[in-house]
Amino acid sequence: MVHGTGKTTIIKMLIRLFKYEKMEVALCAPTGRAAKRITETTGEEAKTLHRLLEIGKFDEDAPNIDSEVAHIKQDVVIVDEMSMVDIVLMNYLSKAIDEKTSLILIGDSDQLPSVGPGSVLKDLIESGKIPTQKLTEIYRQAAQSQIVTNAHKINERHPRIGV
C-alpha cells in the first residue's frame, strides 16, 4: 500500500461503523510515534501494542514468549503499521484476544519492517489464509508524480527508478 491510498479514511469509517453497532474498538500501533499519529488523524485514542497488552519493554536478548498479557476486552482491535510487528509481539497479541474479537491488521508489507524476528504481515498476506484488501489507488499525490511512479516501480522490483 502506497501513502495516500485512503488508509486513514478507512480506519475512521471502520471506527464509526463499529461504534454505531455499539462495539468497543481498541486502536493501536507498534510504536509510540505511530500511535500518536493515528490518534491525531482519527481523533480517537490509540495506544502502543505494549500499553494495550500491559507488557513492559522486551528484554532484547531473549523476550519471554510465555509472559502473561492483559486480556483485550474490546470487540474489535485495529492494529495500524502492522509491518513493524514482529513474531514475538504478534504472539502476545494473539494470546490477548479471544475468538469473538475481530482483529483488523493495517499496514504496508513493502515498508517499515519489524526490528525483531519475522515478517508477520507479509507472511500472513502471502499465506492466503486471511481476507486481504490491497489499496492501490492514490488520492494524496498526483498519480503521475515521481514519488508514486517510483513507489510502484520499487514494489514491482523494476530495475530502473527515475528521479
Backbone bond lengths (Angstrom), bond angles and torsions (degrees), N, CA, C in turn:
res aa  C-N    CA-C-N  psi(-1)  N-CA   C-N-CA  omega(-1)  CA-C   N-CA-C  phi
1 M - - - 1.448 - - 1.523 107.94 -
2 V 1.282 116.92 128.80 1.454 123.39 179.50 1.527 108.61 -92.72
3 H 1.338 116.73 151.69 1.469 119.95 178.23 1.523 110.37 -58.52
4 G 1.352 115.05 145.37 1.449 120.17 176.50 1.512 113.93 87.19
5 T 1.340 117.16 17.14 1.463 120.39 -177.55 1.520 113.20 -91.01
6 G 1.331 117.76 -6.53 1.461 120.38 178.91 1.517 114.11 105.08
7 K 1.320 117.03 14.06 1.459 121.36 -177.87 1.535 111.94 -58.09
8 T 1.327 117.58 -47.49 1.463 120.94 -179.07 1.524 111.06 -64.88
9 T 1.311 116.72 -39.41 1.463 120.63 177.51 1.527 110.07 -61.28
10 I 1.310 117.06 -41.71 1.462 121.08 179.19 1.524 110.30 -65.90
11 I 1.329 117.39 -41.95 1.466 120.18 177.83 1.525 110.21 -60.25
12 K 1.338 117.21 -45.03 1.472 120.56 178.84 1.526 111.20 -59.51
13 M 1.322 116.47 -43.96 1.465 120.10 -179.17 1.535 111.30 -67.17
14 L 1.318 117.26 -38.28 1.466 120.11 176.82 1.530 110.77 -61.97
15 I 1.323 116.14 -44.00 1.465 120.43 179.02 1.525 109.79 -60.37
16 R 1.328 116.86 -46.67 1.470 120.62 179.16 1.525 111.00 -59.99
17 L 1.325 116.74 -44.81 1.458 121.48 -179.96 1.527 111.14 -60.96
18 F 1.333 116.57 -48.62 1.460 119.66 -178.60 1.525 111.69 -64.99
19 K 1.331 116.95 -39.19 1.465 119.88 177.35 1.533 110.80 -65.38
20 Y 1.323 117.02 -38.89 1.463 121.55 176.96 1.532 109.82 -59.35
21 E 1.312 115.81 -37.90 1.466 121.89 179.59 1.533 111.36 -82.51
22 K 1.334 117.14 8.63 1.474 123.39 178.34 1.529 112.20 63.34
23 M 1.312 115.24 33.82 1.460 120.64 178.22 1.530 108.63 -101.95
24 E 1.328 115.66 144.02 1.455 120.82 176.96 1.523 109.25 -88.25
25 V 1.336 115.42 135.75 1.464 121.58 -176.73 1.520 110.10 -118.19
26 A 1.319 116.35 133.05 1.459 122.21 170.75 1.529 106.51 -105.63
27 L 1.311 116.08 123.08 1.461 122.20 179.88 1.519 107.17 -109.48
28 C 1.332 116.94 126.89 1.459 118.90 -176.13 1.518 111.76 -149.65
29 A 1.332 113.96 168.62 1.454 122.54 178.85 1.530 107.61 -150.83
30 P 1.324 117.92 160.62 1.457 119.46 -176.11 1.531 115.25 -73.20
31 T 1.307 118.51 -20.60 1.462 120.11 -178.57 1.521 111.02 -125.02
32 G 1.318 115.12 158.59 1.458 120.19 177.99 1.515 112.37 -62.02
33 R 1.322 116.75 -40.66 1.463 120.78 179.83 1.526 111.12 -63.62
34 A 1.329 117.31 -43.71 1.470 121.16 179.50 1.530 110.34 -66.90
35 A 1.332 117.72 -38.71 1.467 120.61 178.22 1.529 110.47 -65.48
36 K 1.321 116.70 -41.28 1.467 120.44 179.27 1.529 110.50 -63.90
37 R 1.326 116.78 -42.56 1.458 120.91 -179.38 1.522 111.56 -63.67
38 I 1.324 117.02 -42.18 1.465 119.28 -179.34 1.527 110.65 -70.73
39 T 1.332 117.18 -31.88 1.470 120.28 173.78 1.522 109.95 -63.07
40 E 1.325 116.38 -45.74 1.472 120.75 -179.01 1.523 112.14 -65.40
41 T 1.310 117.71 -38.34 1.466 119.92 -175.45 1.522 113.64 -82.21
42 T 1.341 117.61 -26.34 1.465 119.46 -178.79 1.527 112.74 -101.60
43 G 1.328 117.21 -21.03 1.458 120.35 -175.02 1.518 112.50 79.39
44 E 1.311 117.36 6.21 1.467 123.10 179.33 1.527 109.01 -113.50
45 E 1.333 116.26 147.04 1.458 119.41 -179.49 1.524 110.96 -69.25
46 A 1.311 114.86 128.44 1.461 121.31 173.37 1.522 107.55 -117.08
47 K 1.295 115.88 146.03 1.461 121.84 178.86 1.516 108.91 -117.19
48 T 1.324 115.40 162.55 1.457 117.34 169.07 1.526 106.53 -72.63
49 L 1.306 116.21 156.86 1.463 119.71 176.59 1.524 110.41 -59.30
50 H 1.332 117.01 -39.68 1.460 120.43 179.46 1.533 111.11 -59.25
51 R 1.330 116.47 -43.13 1.461 120.20 -179.69 1.531 110.80 -69.42
52 L 1.331 117.18 -41.68 1.459 120.58 178.11 1.528 110.89 -59.94
53 L 1.315 116.30 -41.90 1.467 121.47 -177.39 1.522 112.88 -85.62
54 E 1.334 115.72 -5.42 1.464 122.59 -179.34 1.520 111.99 56.78
55 I 1.326 114.28 47.01 1.462 119.71 175.25 1.518 107.75 -117.71
56 G 1.290 115.92 149.60 1.459 120.37 178.20 1.506 110.67 -81.53
57 K 1.297 114.55 -171.71 1.452 120.34 176.70 1.523 109.11 -67.62
58 F 1.313 116.59 142.33 1.463 120.70 -179.82 1.521 111.11 -71.53
59 D 1.324 115.37 148.46 1.458 120.47 166.60 1.520 104.73 -73.81
60 E 1.318 116.57 114.15 1.469 119.83 -171.31 1.520 113.56 -63.39
61 D 1.338 117.31 -24.00 1.459 118.70 -179.37 1.524 112.04 -73.61
62 A 1.329 116.26 -43.18 1.457 119.56 -176.92 1.516 110.84 -155.93
63 P 1.342 118.16 85.71 1.463 118.72 177.57 1.522 110.13 -64.04
64 N 1.300 116.54 142.40 1.460 121.56 -179.51 1.530 109.15 -85.56
65 I 1.312 117.11 106.33 1.459 120.44 -176.51 1.527 112.13 -72.33
66 D 1.334 116.42 -10.10 1.460 119.99 179.29 1.525 113.22 -95.12
67 S 1.322 117.94 3.73 1.462 121.25 -179.50 1.520 110.47 -60.25
68 E 1.313 115.06 148.98 1.452 121.07 176.99 1.523 109.67 -77.61
69 V 1.311 116.06 149.47 1.459 122.47 177.87 1.521 108.70 -130.32
70 A 1.326 115.75 160.05 1.464 120.18 176.73 1.526 109.15 -71.01
71 H 1.315 116.16 139.32 1.460 121.06 177.10 1.531 108.73 -73.02
72 I 1.300 116.84 132.64 1.462 121.29 178.61 1.524 108.45 -82.22
73 K 1.321 115.35 121.96 1.461 120.81 -175.75 1.525 113.25 -92.59
74 Q 1.326 117.54 -15.85 1.464 120.95 -177.20 1.532 110.67 -69.72
75 D 1.331 114.13 159.04 1.462 120.68 179.54 1.520 112.48 -77.57
76 V 1.341 115.53 -29.45 1.461 121.67 -176.16 1.523 108.97 -135.66
77 V 1.322 116.07 137.65 1.459 121.58 173.05 1.528 107.31 -120.02
78 I 1.341 115.39 123.85 1.462 121.10 176.49 1.518 106.95 -110.63
79 V 1.326 116.54 118.77 1.462 122.05 178.94 1.523 107.95 -107.54
80 D 1.336 116.40 117.50 1.464 121.26 177.16 1.524 108.80 -95.46
81 E 1.318 116.73 158.89 1.469 123.71 -178.74 1.533 110.85 55.82
82 M 1.310 115.54 43.50 1.457 122.46 -175.58 1.525 113.06 -61.63
83 S 1.321 117.94 -23.71 1.467 119.27 -179.45 1.527 111.88 -62.25
84 M 1.337 117.52 -20.64 1.463 121.04 -179.84 1.529 112.86 -86.98
85 V 1.332 118.03 -2.17 1.459 121.41 -178.92 1.522 109.40 -85.67
86 D 1.336 115.86 125.71 1.462 119.50 179.07 1.531 110.28 -92.34
87 I 1.299 116.48 177.84 1.467 120.95 -174.13 1.532 111.89 -67.71
88 V 1.328 117.67 -31.11 1.465 120.27 179.67 1.528 109.87 -67.99
89 L 1.338 116.91 -47.22 1.456 120.53 179.34 1.536 110.76 -65.52
90 M 1.332 117.44 -37.15 1.466 120.71 177.29 1.527 110.48 -64.61
91 N 1.321 117.07 -36.24 1.463 121.09 175.99 1.529 110.15 -59.56
92 Y 1.330 116.81 -47.37 1.461 120.49 178.45 1.532 111.41 -61.65
93 L 1.330 116.49 -43.63 1.465 120.38 179.79 1.524 110.94 -61.63
94 S 1.311 117.04 -45.24 1.467 120.08 -178.32 1.524 111.86 -65.91
95 K 1.332 117.59 -29.60 1.465 120.62 176.33 1.525 111.76 -72.98
96 A 1.330 117.47 -25.20 1.462 121.91 -173.35 1.522 113.88 -86.15
97 I 1.313 117.54 -17.44 1.470 119.69 -178.20 1.526 109.99 -105.75
98 D 1.339 115.34 154.71 1.460 117.82 175.66 1.531 109.53 -109.96
99 E 1.301 115.72 -179.14 1.467 121.01 -174.71 1.520 113.48 -61.99
100 K 1.327 117.76 -26.02 1.459 120.95 -177.36 1.527 112.59 -83.61
101 T 1.309 117.67 -11.25 1.461 121.48 -178.73 1.518 109.90 -84.44
102 S 1.325 116.31 128.84 1.465 120.61 175.13 1.518 108.31 -84.61
103 L 1.312 116.67 135.00 1.463 122.72 -179.47 1.520 108.57 -117.78
104 I 1.330 116.28 119.93 1.460 122.01 179.31 1.519 107.41 -114.90
105 L 1.323 116.29 119.16 1.460 122.70 -177.92 1.516 108.73 -106.47
106 I 1.323 116.11 125.19 1.461 121.01 -176.79 1.516 109.07 -124.51
107 G 1.307 116.28 132.00 1.458 119.49 178.82 1.508 111.22 173.21
108 D 1.298 113.89 -178.54 1.456 122.04 179.93 1.515 107.33 -121.65
109 S 1.315 116.61 110.43 1.469 120.29 -176.85 1.525 112.48 -67.66
110 D 1.335 116.92 -8.69 1.466 120.61 178.97 1.522 113.05 -97.62
111 Q 1.327 118.31 6.95 1.466 118.67 179.24 1.511 111.14 -144.89
112 L 1.305 116.87 165.90 1.460 124.96 176.45 1.528 113.52 43.06
113 P 1.332 117.75 67.49 1.464 119.33 179.14 1.526 110.85 -68.82
114 S 1.319 115.79 160.14 1.461 119.96 178.02 1.528 109.67 -67.14
115 V 1.317 115.24 152.28 1.463 118.46 176.07 1.517 110.02 -85.92
116 G 1.325 116.82 -17.83 1.455 121.69 177.29 1.518 110.95 -92.52
117 P 1.334 116.62 -172.75 1.468 120.57 -176.79 1.522 113.16 -70.96
118 G 1.315 114.56 144.57 1.459 121.14 173.06 1.509 114.71 94.72
119 S 1.318 114.38 156.21 1.463 123.91 173.79 1.520 106.11 -122.79
120 V 1.321 115.52 71.87 1.461 121.85 -169.42 1.526 112.14 -57.42
121 L 1.334 116.92 -53.32 1.463 119.17 -177.15 1.522 111.37 -60.54
122 K 1.301 116.21 -48.56 1.468 120.45 -179.45 1.531 111.00 -59.96
123 D 1.324 116.84 -43.90 1.465 120.55 -179.79 1.525 111.80 -65.51
124 L 1.343 116.70 -40.02 1.467 119.55 178.03 1.528 111.23 -63.22
125 I 1.332 116.15 -44.22 1.470 120.25 179.38 1.522 110.49 -62.97
126 E 1.336 116.05 -48.43 1.466 120.52 -177.15 1.526 113.21 -66.96
127 S 1.335 117.33 -22.07 1.469 119.98 179.59 1.521 112.01 -66.44
128 G 1.343 116.39 -26.62 1.458 120.39 -177.12 1.517 113.26 71.18
129 K 1.317 117.89 10.56 1.468 122.53 -175.80 1.528 113.23 -94.02
130 I 1.326 118.00 -9.66 1.461 120.40 179.59 1.522 109.52 -122.70
131 P 1.330 116.96 146.10 1.471 118.70 176.07 1.519 109.49 -62.71
132 T 1.314 116.32 132.21 1.462 121.91 -175.94 1.517 109.80 -133.38
133 Q 1.312 115.83 140.14 1.465 121.23 174.60 1.520 107.40 -126.72
134 K 1.307 116.49 125.16 1.458 120.92 179.52 1.524 108.88 -103.89
135 L 1.334 115.59 127.34 1.462 121.03 177.46 1.523 108.11 -91.90
136 T 1.323 116.69 124.90 1.461 119.91 -176.86 1.527 113.14 -123.75
137 E 1.305 117.61 -19.29 1.469 121.28 -179.59 1.527 109.17 -76.16
138 I 1.333 116.71 129.78 1.457 121.85 -179.68 1.520 109.49 -95.06
139 Y 1.338 115.80 127.79 1.458 120.62 179.81 1.523 112.36 -111.98
140 R 1.323 118.13 -31.10 1.455 120.67 -173.16 1.528 112.64 -78.60
141 Q 1.307 118.79 -48.69 1.455 121.90 -179.94 1.534 109.88 -99.14
142 A 1.287 115.34 158.65 1.468 118.89 175.22 1.525 108.25 -61.10
143 A 1.299 117.12 136.79 1.463 122.01 -174.13 1.518 112.91 -58.28
144 Q 1.325 118.33 -28.24 1.461 120.90 -178.28 1.532 112.88 -98.61
145 S 1.326 118.64 9.56 1.467 120.00 -178.96 1.522 110.33 -65.36
146 Q 1.325 116.35 156.83 1.464 121.27 179.57 1.523 111.05 -61.37
147 I 1.319 117.53 -35.11 1.464 120.26 179.91 1.518 109.81 -61.94
148 V 1.317 116.82 -50.21 1.457 121.07 -178.31 1.524 110.62 -66.37
149 T 1.316 116.61 -46.80 1.466 120.85 -179.81 1.523 111.18 -57.66
150 N 1.338 116.81 -47.57 1.463 120.45 -179.26 1.521 112.45 -69.28
151 A 1.321 117.84 -34.88 1.465 120.32 177.01 1.526 110.16 -61.47
152 H 1.337 116.47 -43.48 1.465 119.72 177.56 1.527 110.85 -64.17
153 K 1.333 117.29 -40.44 1.467 119.96 178.77 1.522 111.54 -63.12
154 I 1.329 116.33 -41.30 1.468 120.11 178.80 1.519 109.99 -62.93
155 N 1.329 117.01 -46.80 1.463 120.63 -179.25 1.517 111.88 -63.39
156 E 1.330 116.91 -29.92 1.463 121.24 179.31 1.521 111.69 -90.27
157 R 1.341 116.27 4.20 1.480 122.85 179.92 1.534 111.17 59.65
158 H 1.344 116.41 36.15 1.459 123.06 -179.97 1.519 109.07 -67.99
159 P 1.343 118.17 136.29 1.477 120.24 -177.13 1.541 114.23 -72.24
160 R 1.325 119.62 -21.81 1.464 120.71 -176.68 1.521 110.73 -119.07
161 I 1.324 114.51 119.20 1.452 120.75 178.26 1.525 106.55 -115.81
162 G 1.350 115.94 125.57 1.462 120.77 -177.82 1.503 113.16 -90.51
163 V 1.320 114.78 164.47 1.465 121.05 178.51 1.516 108.84 -113.46
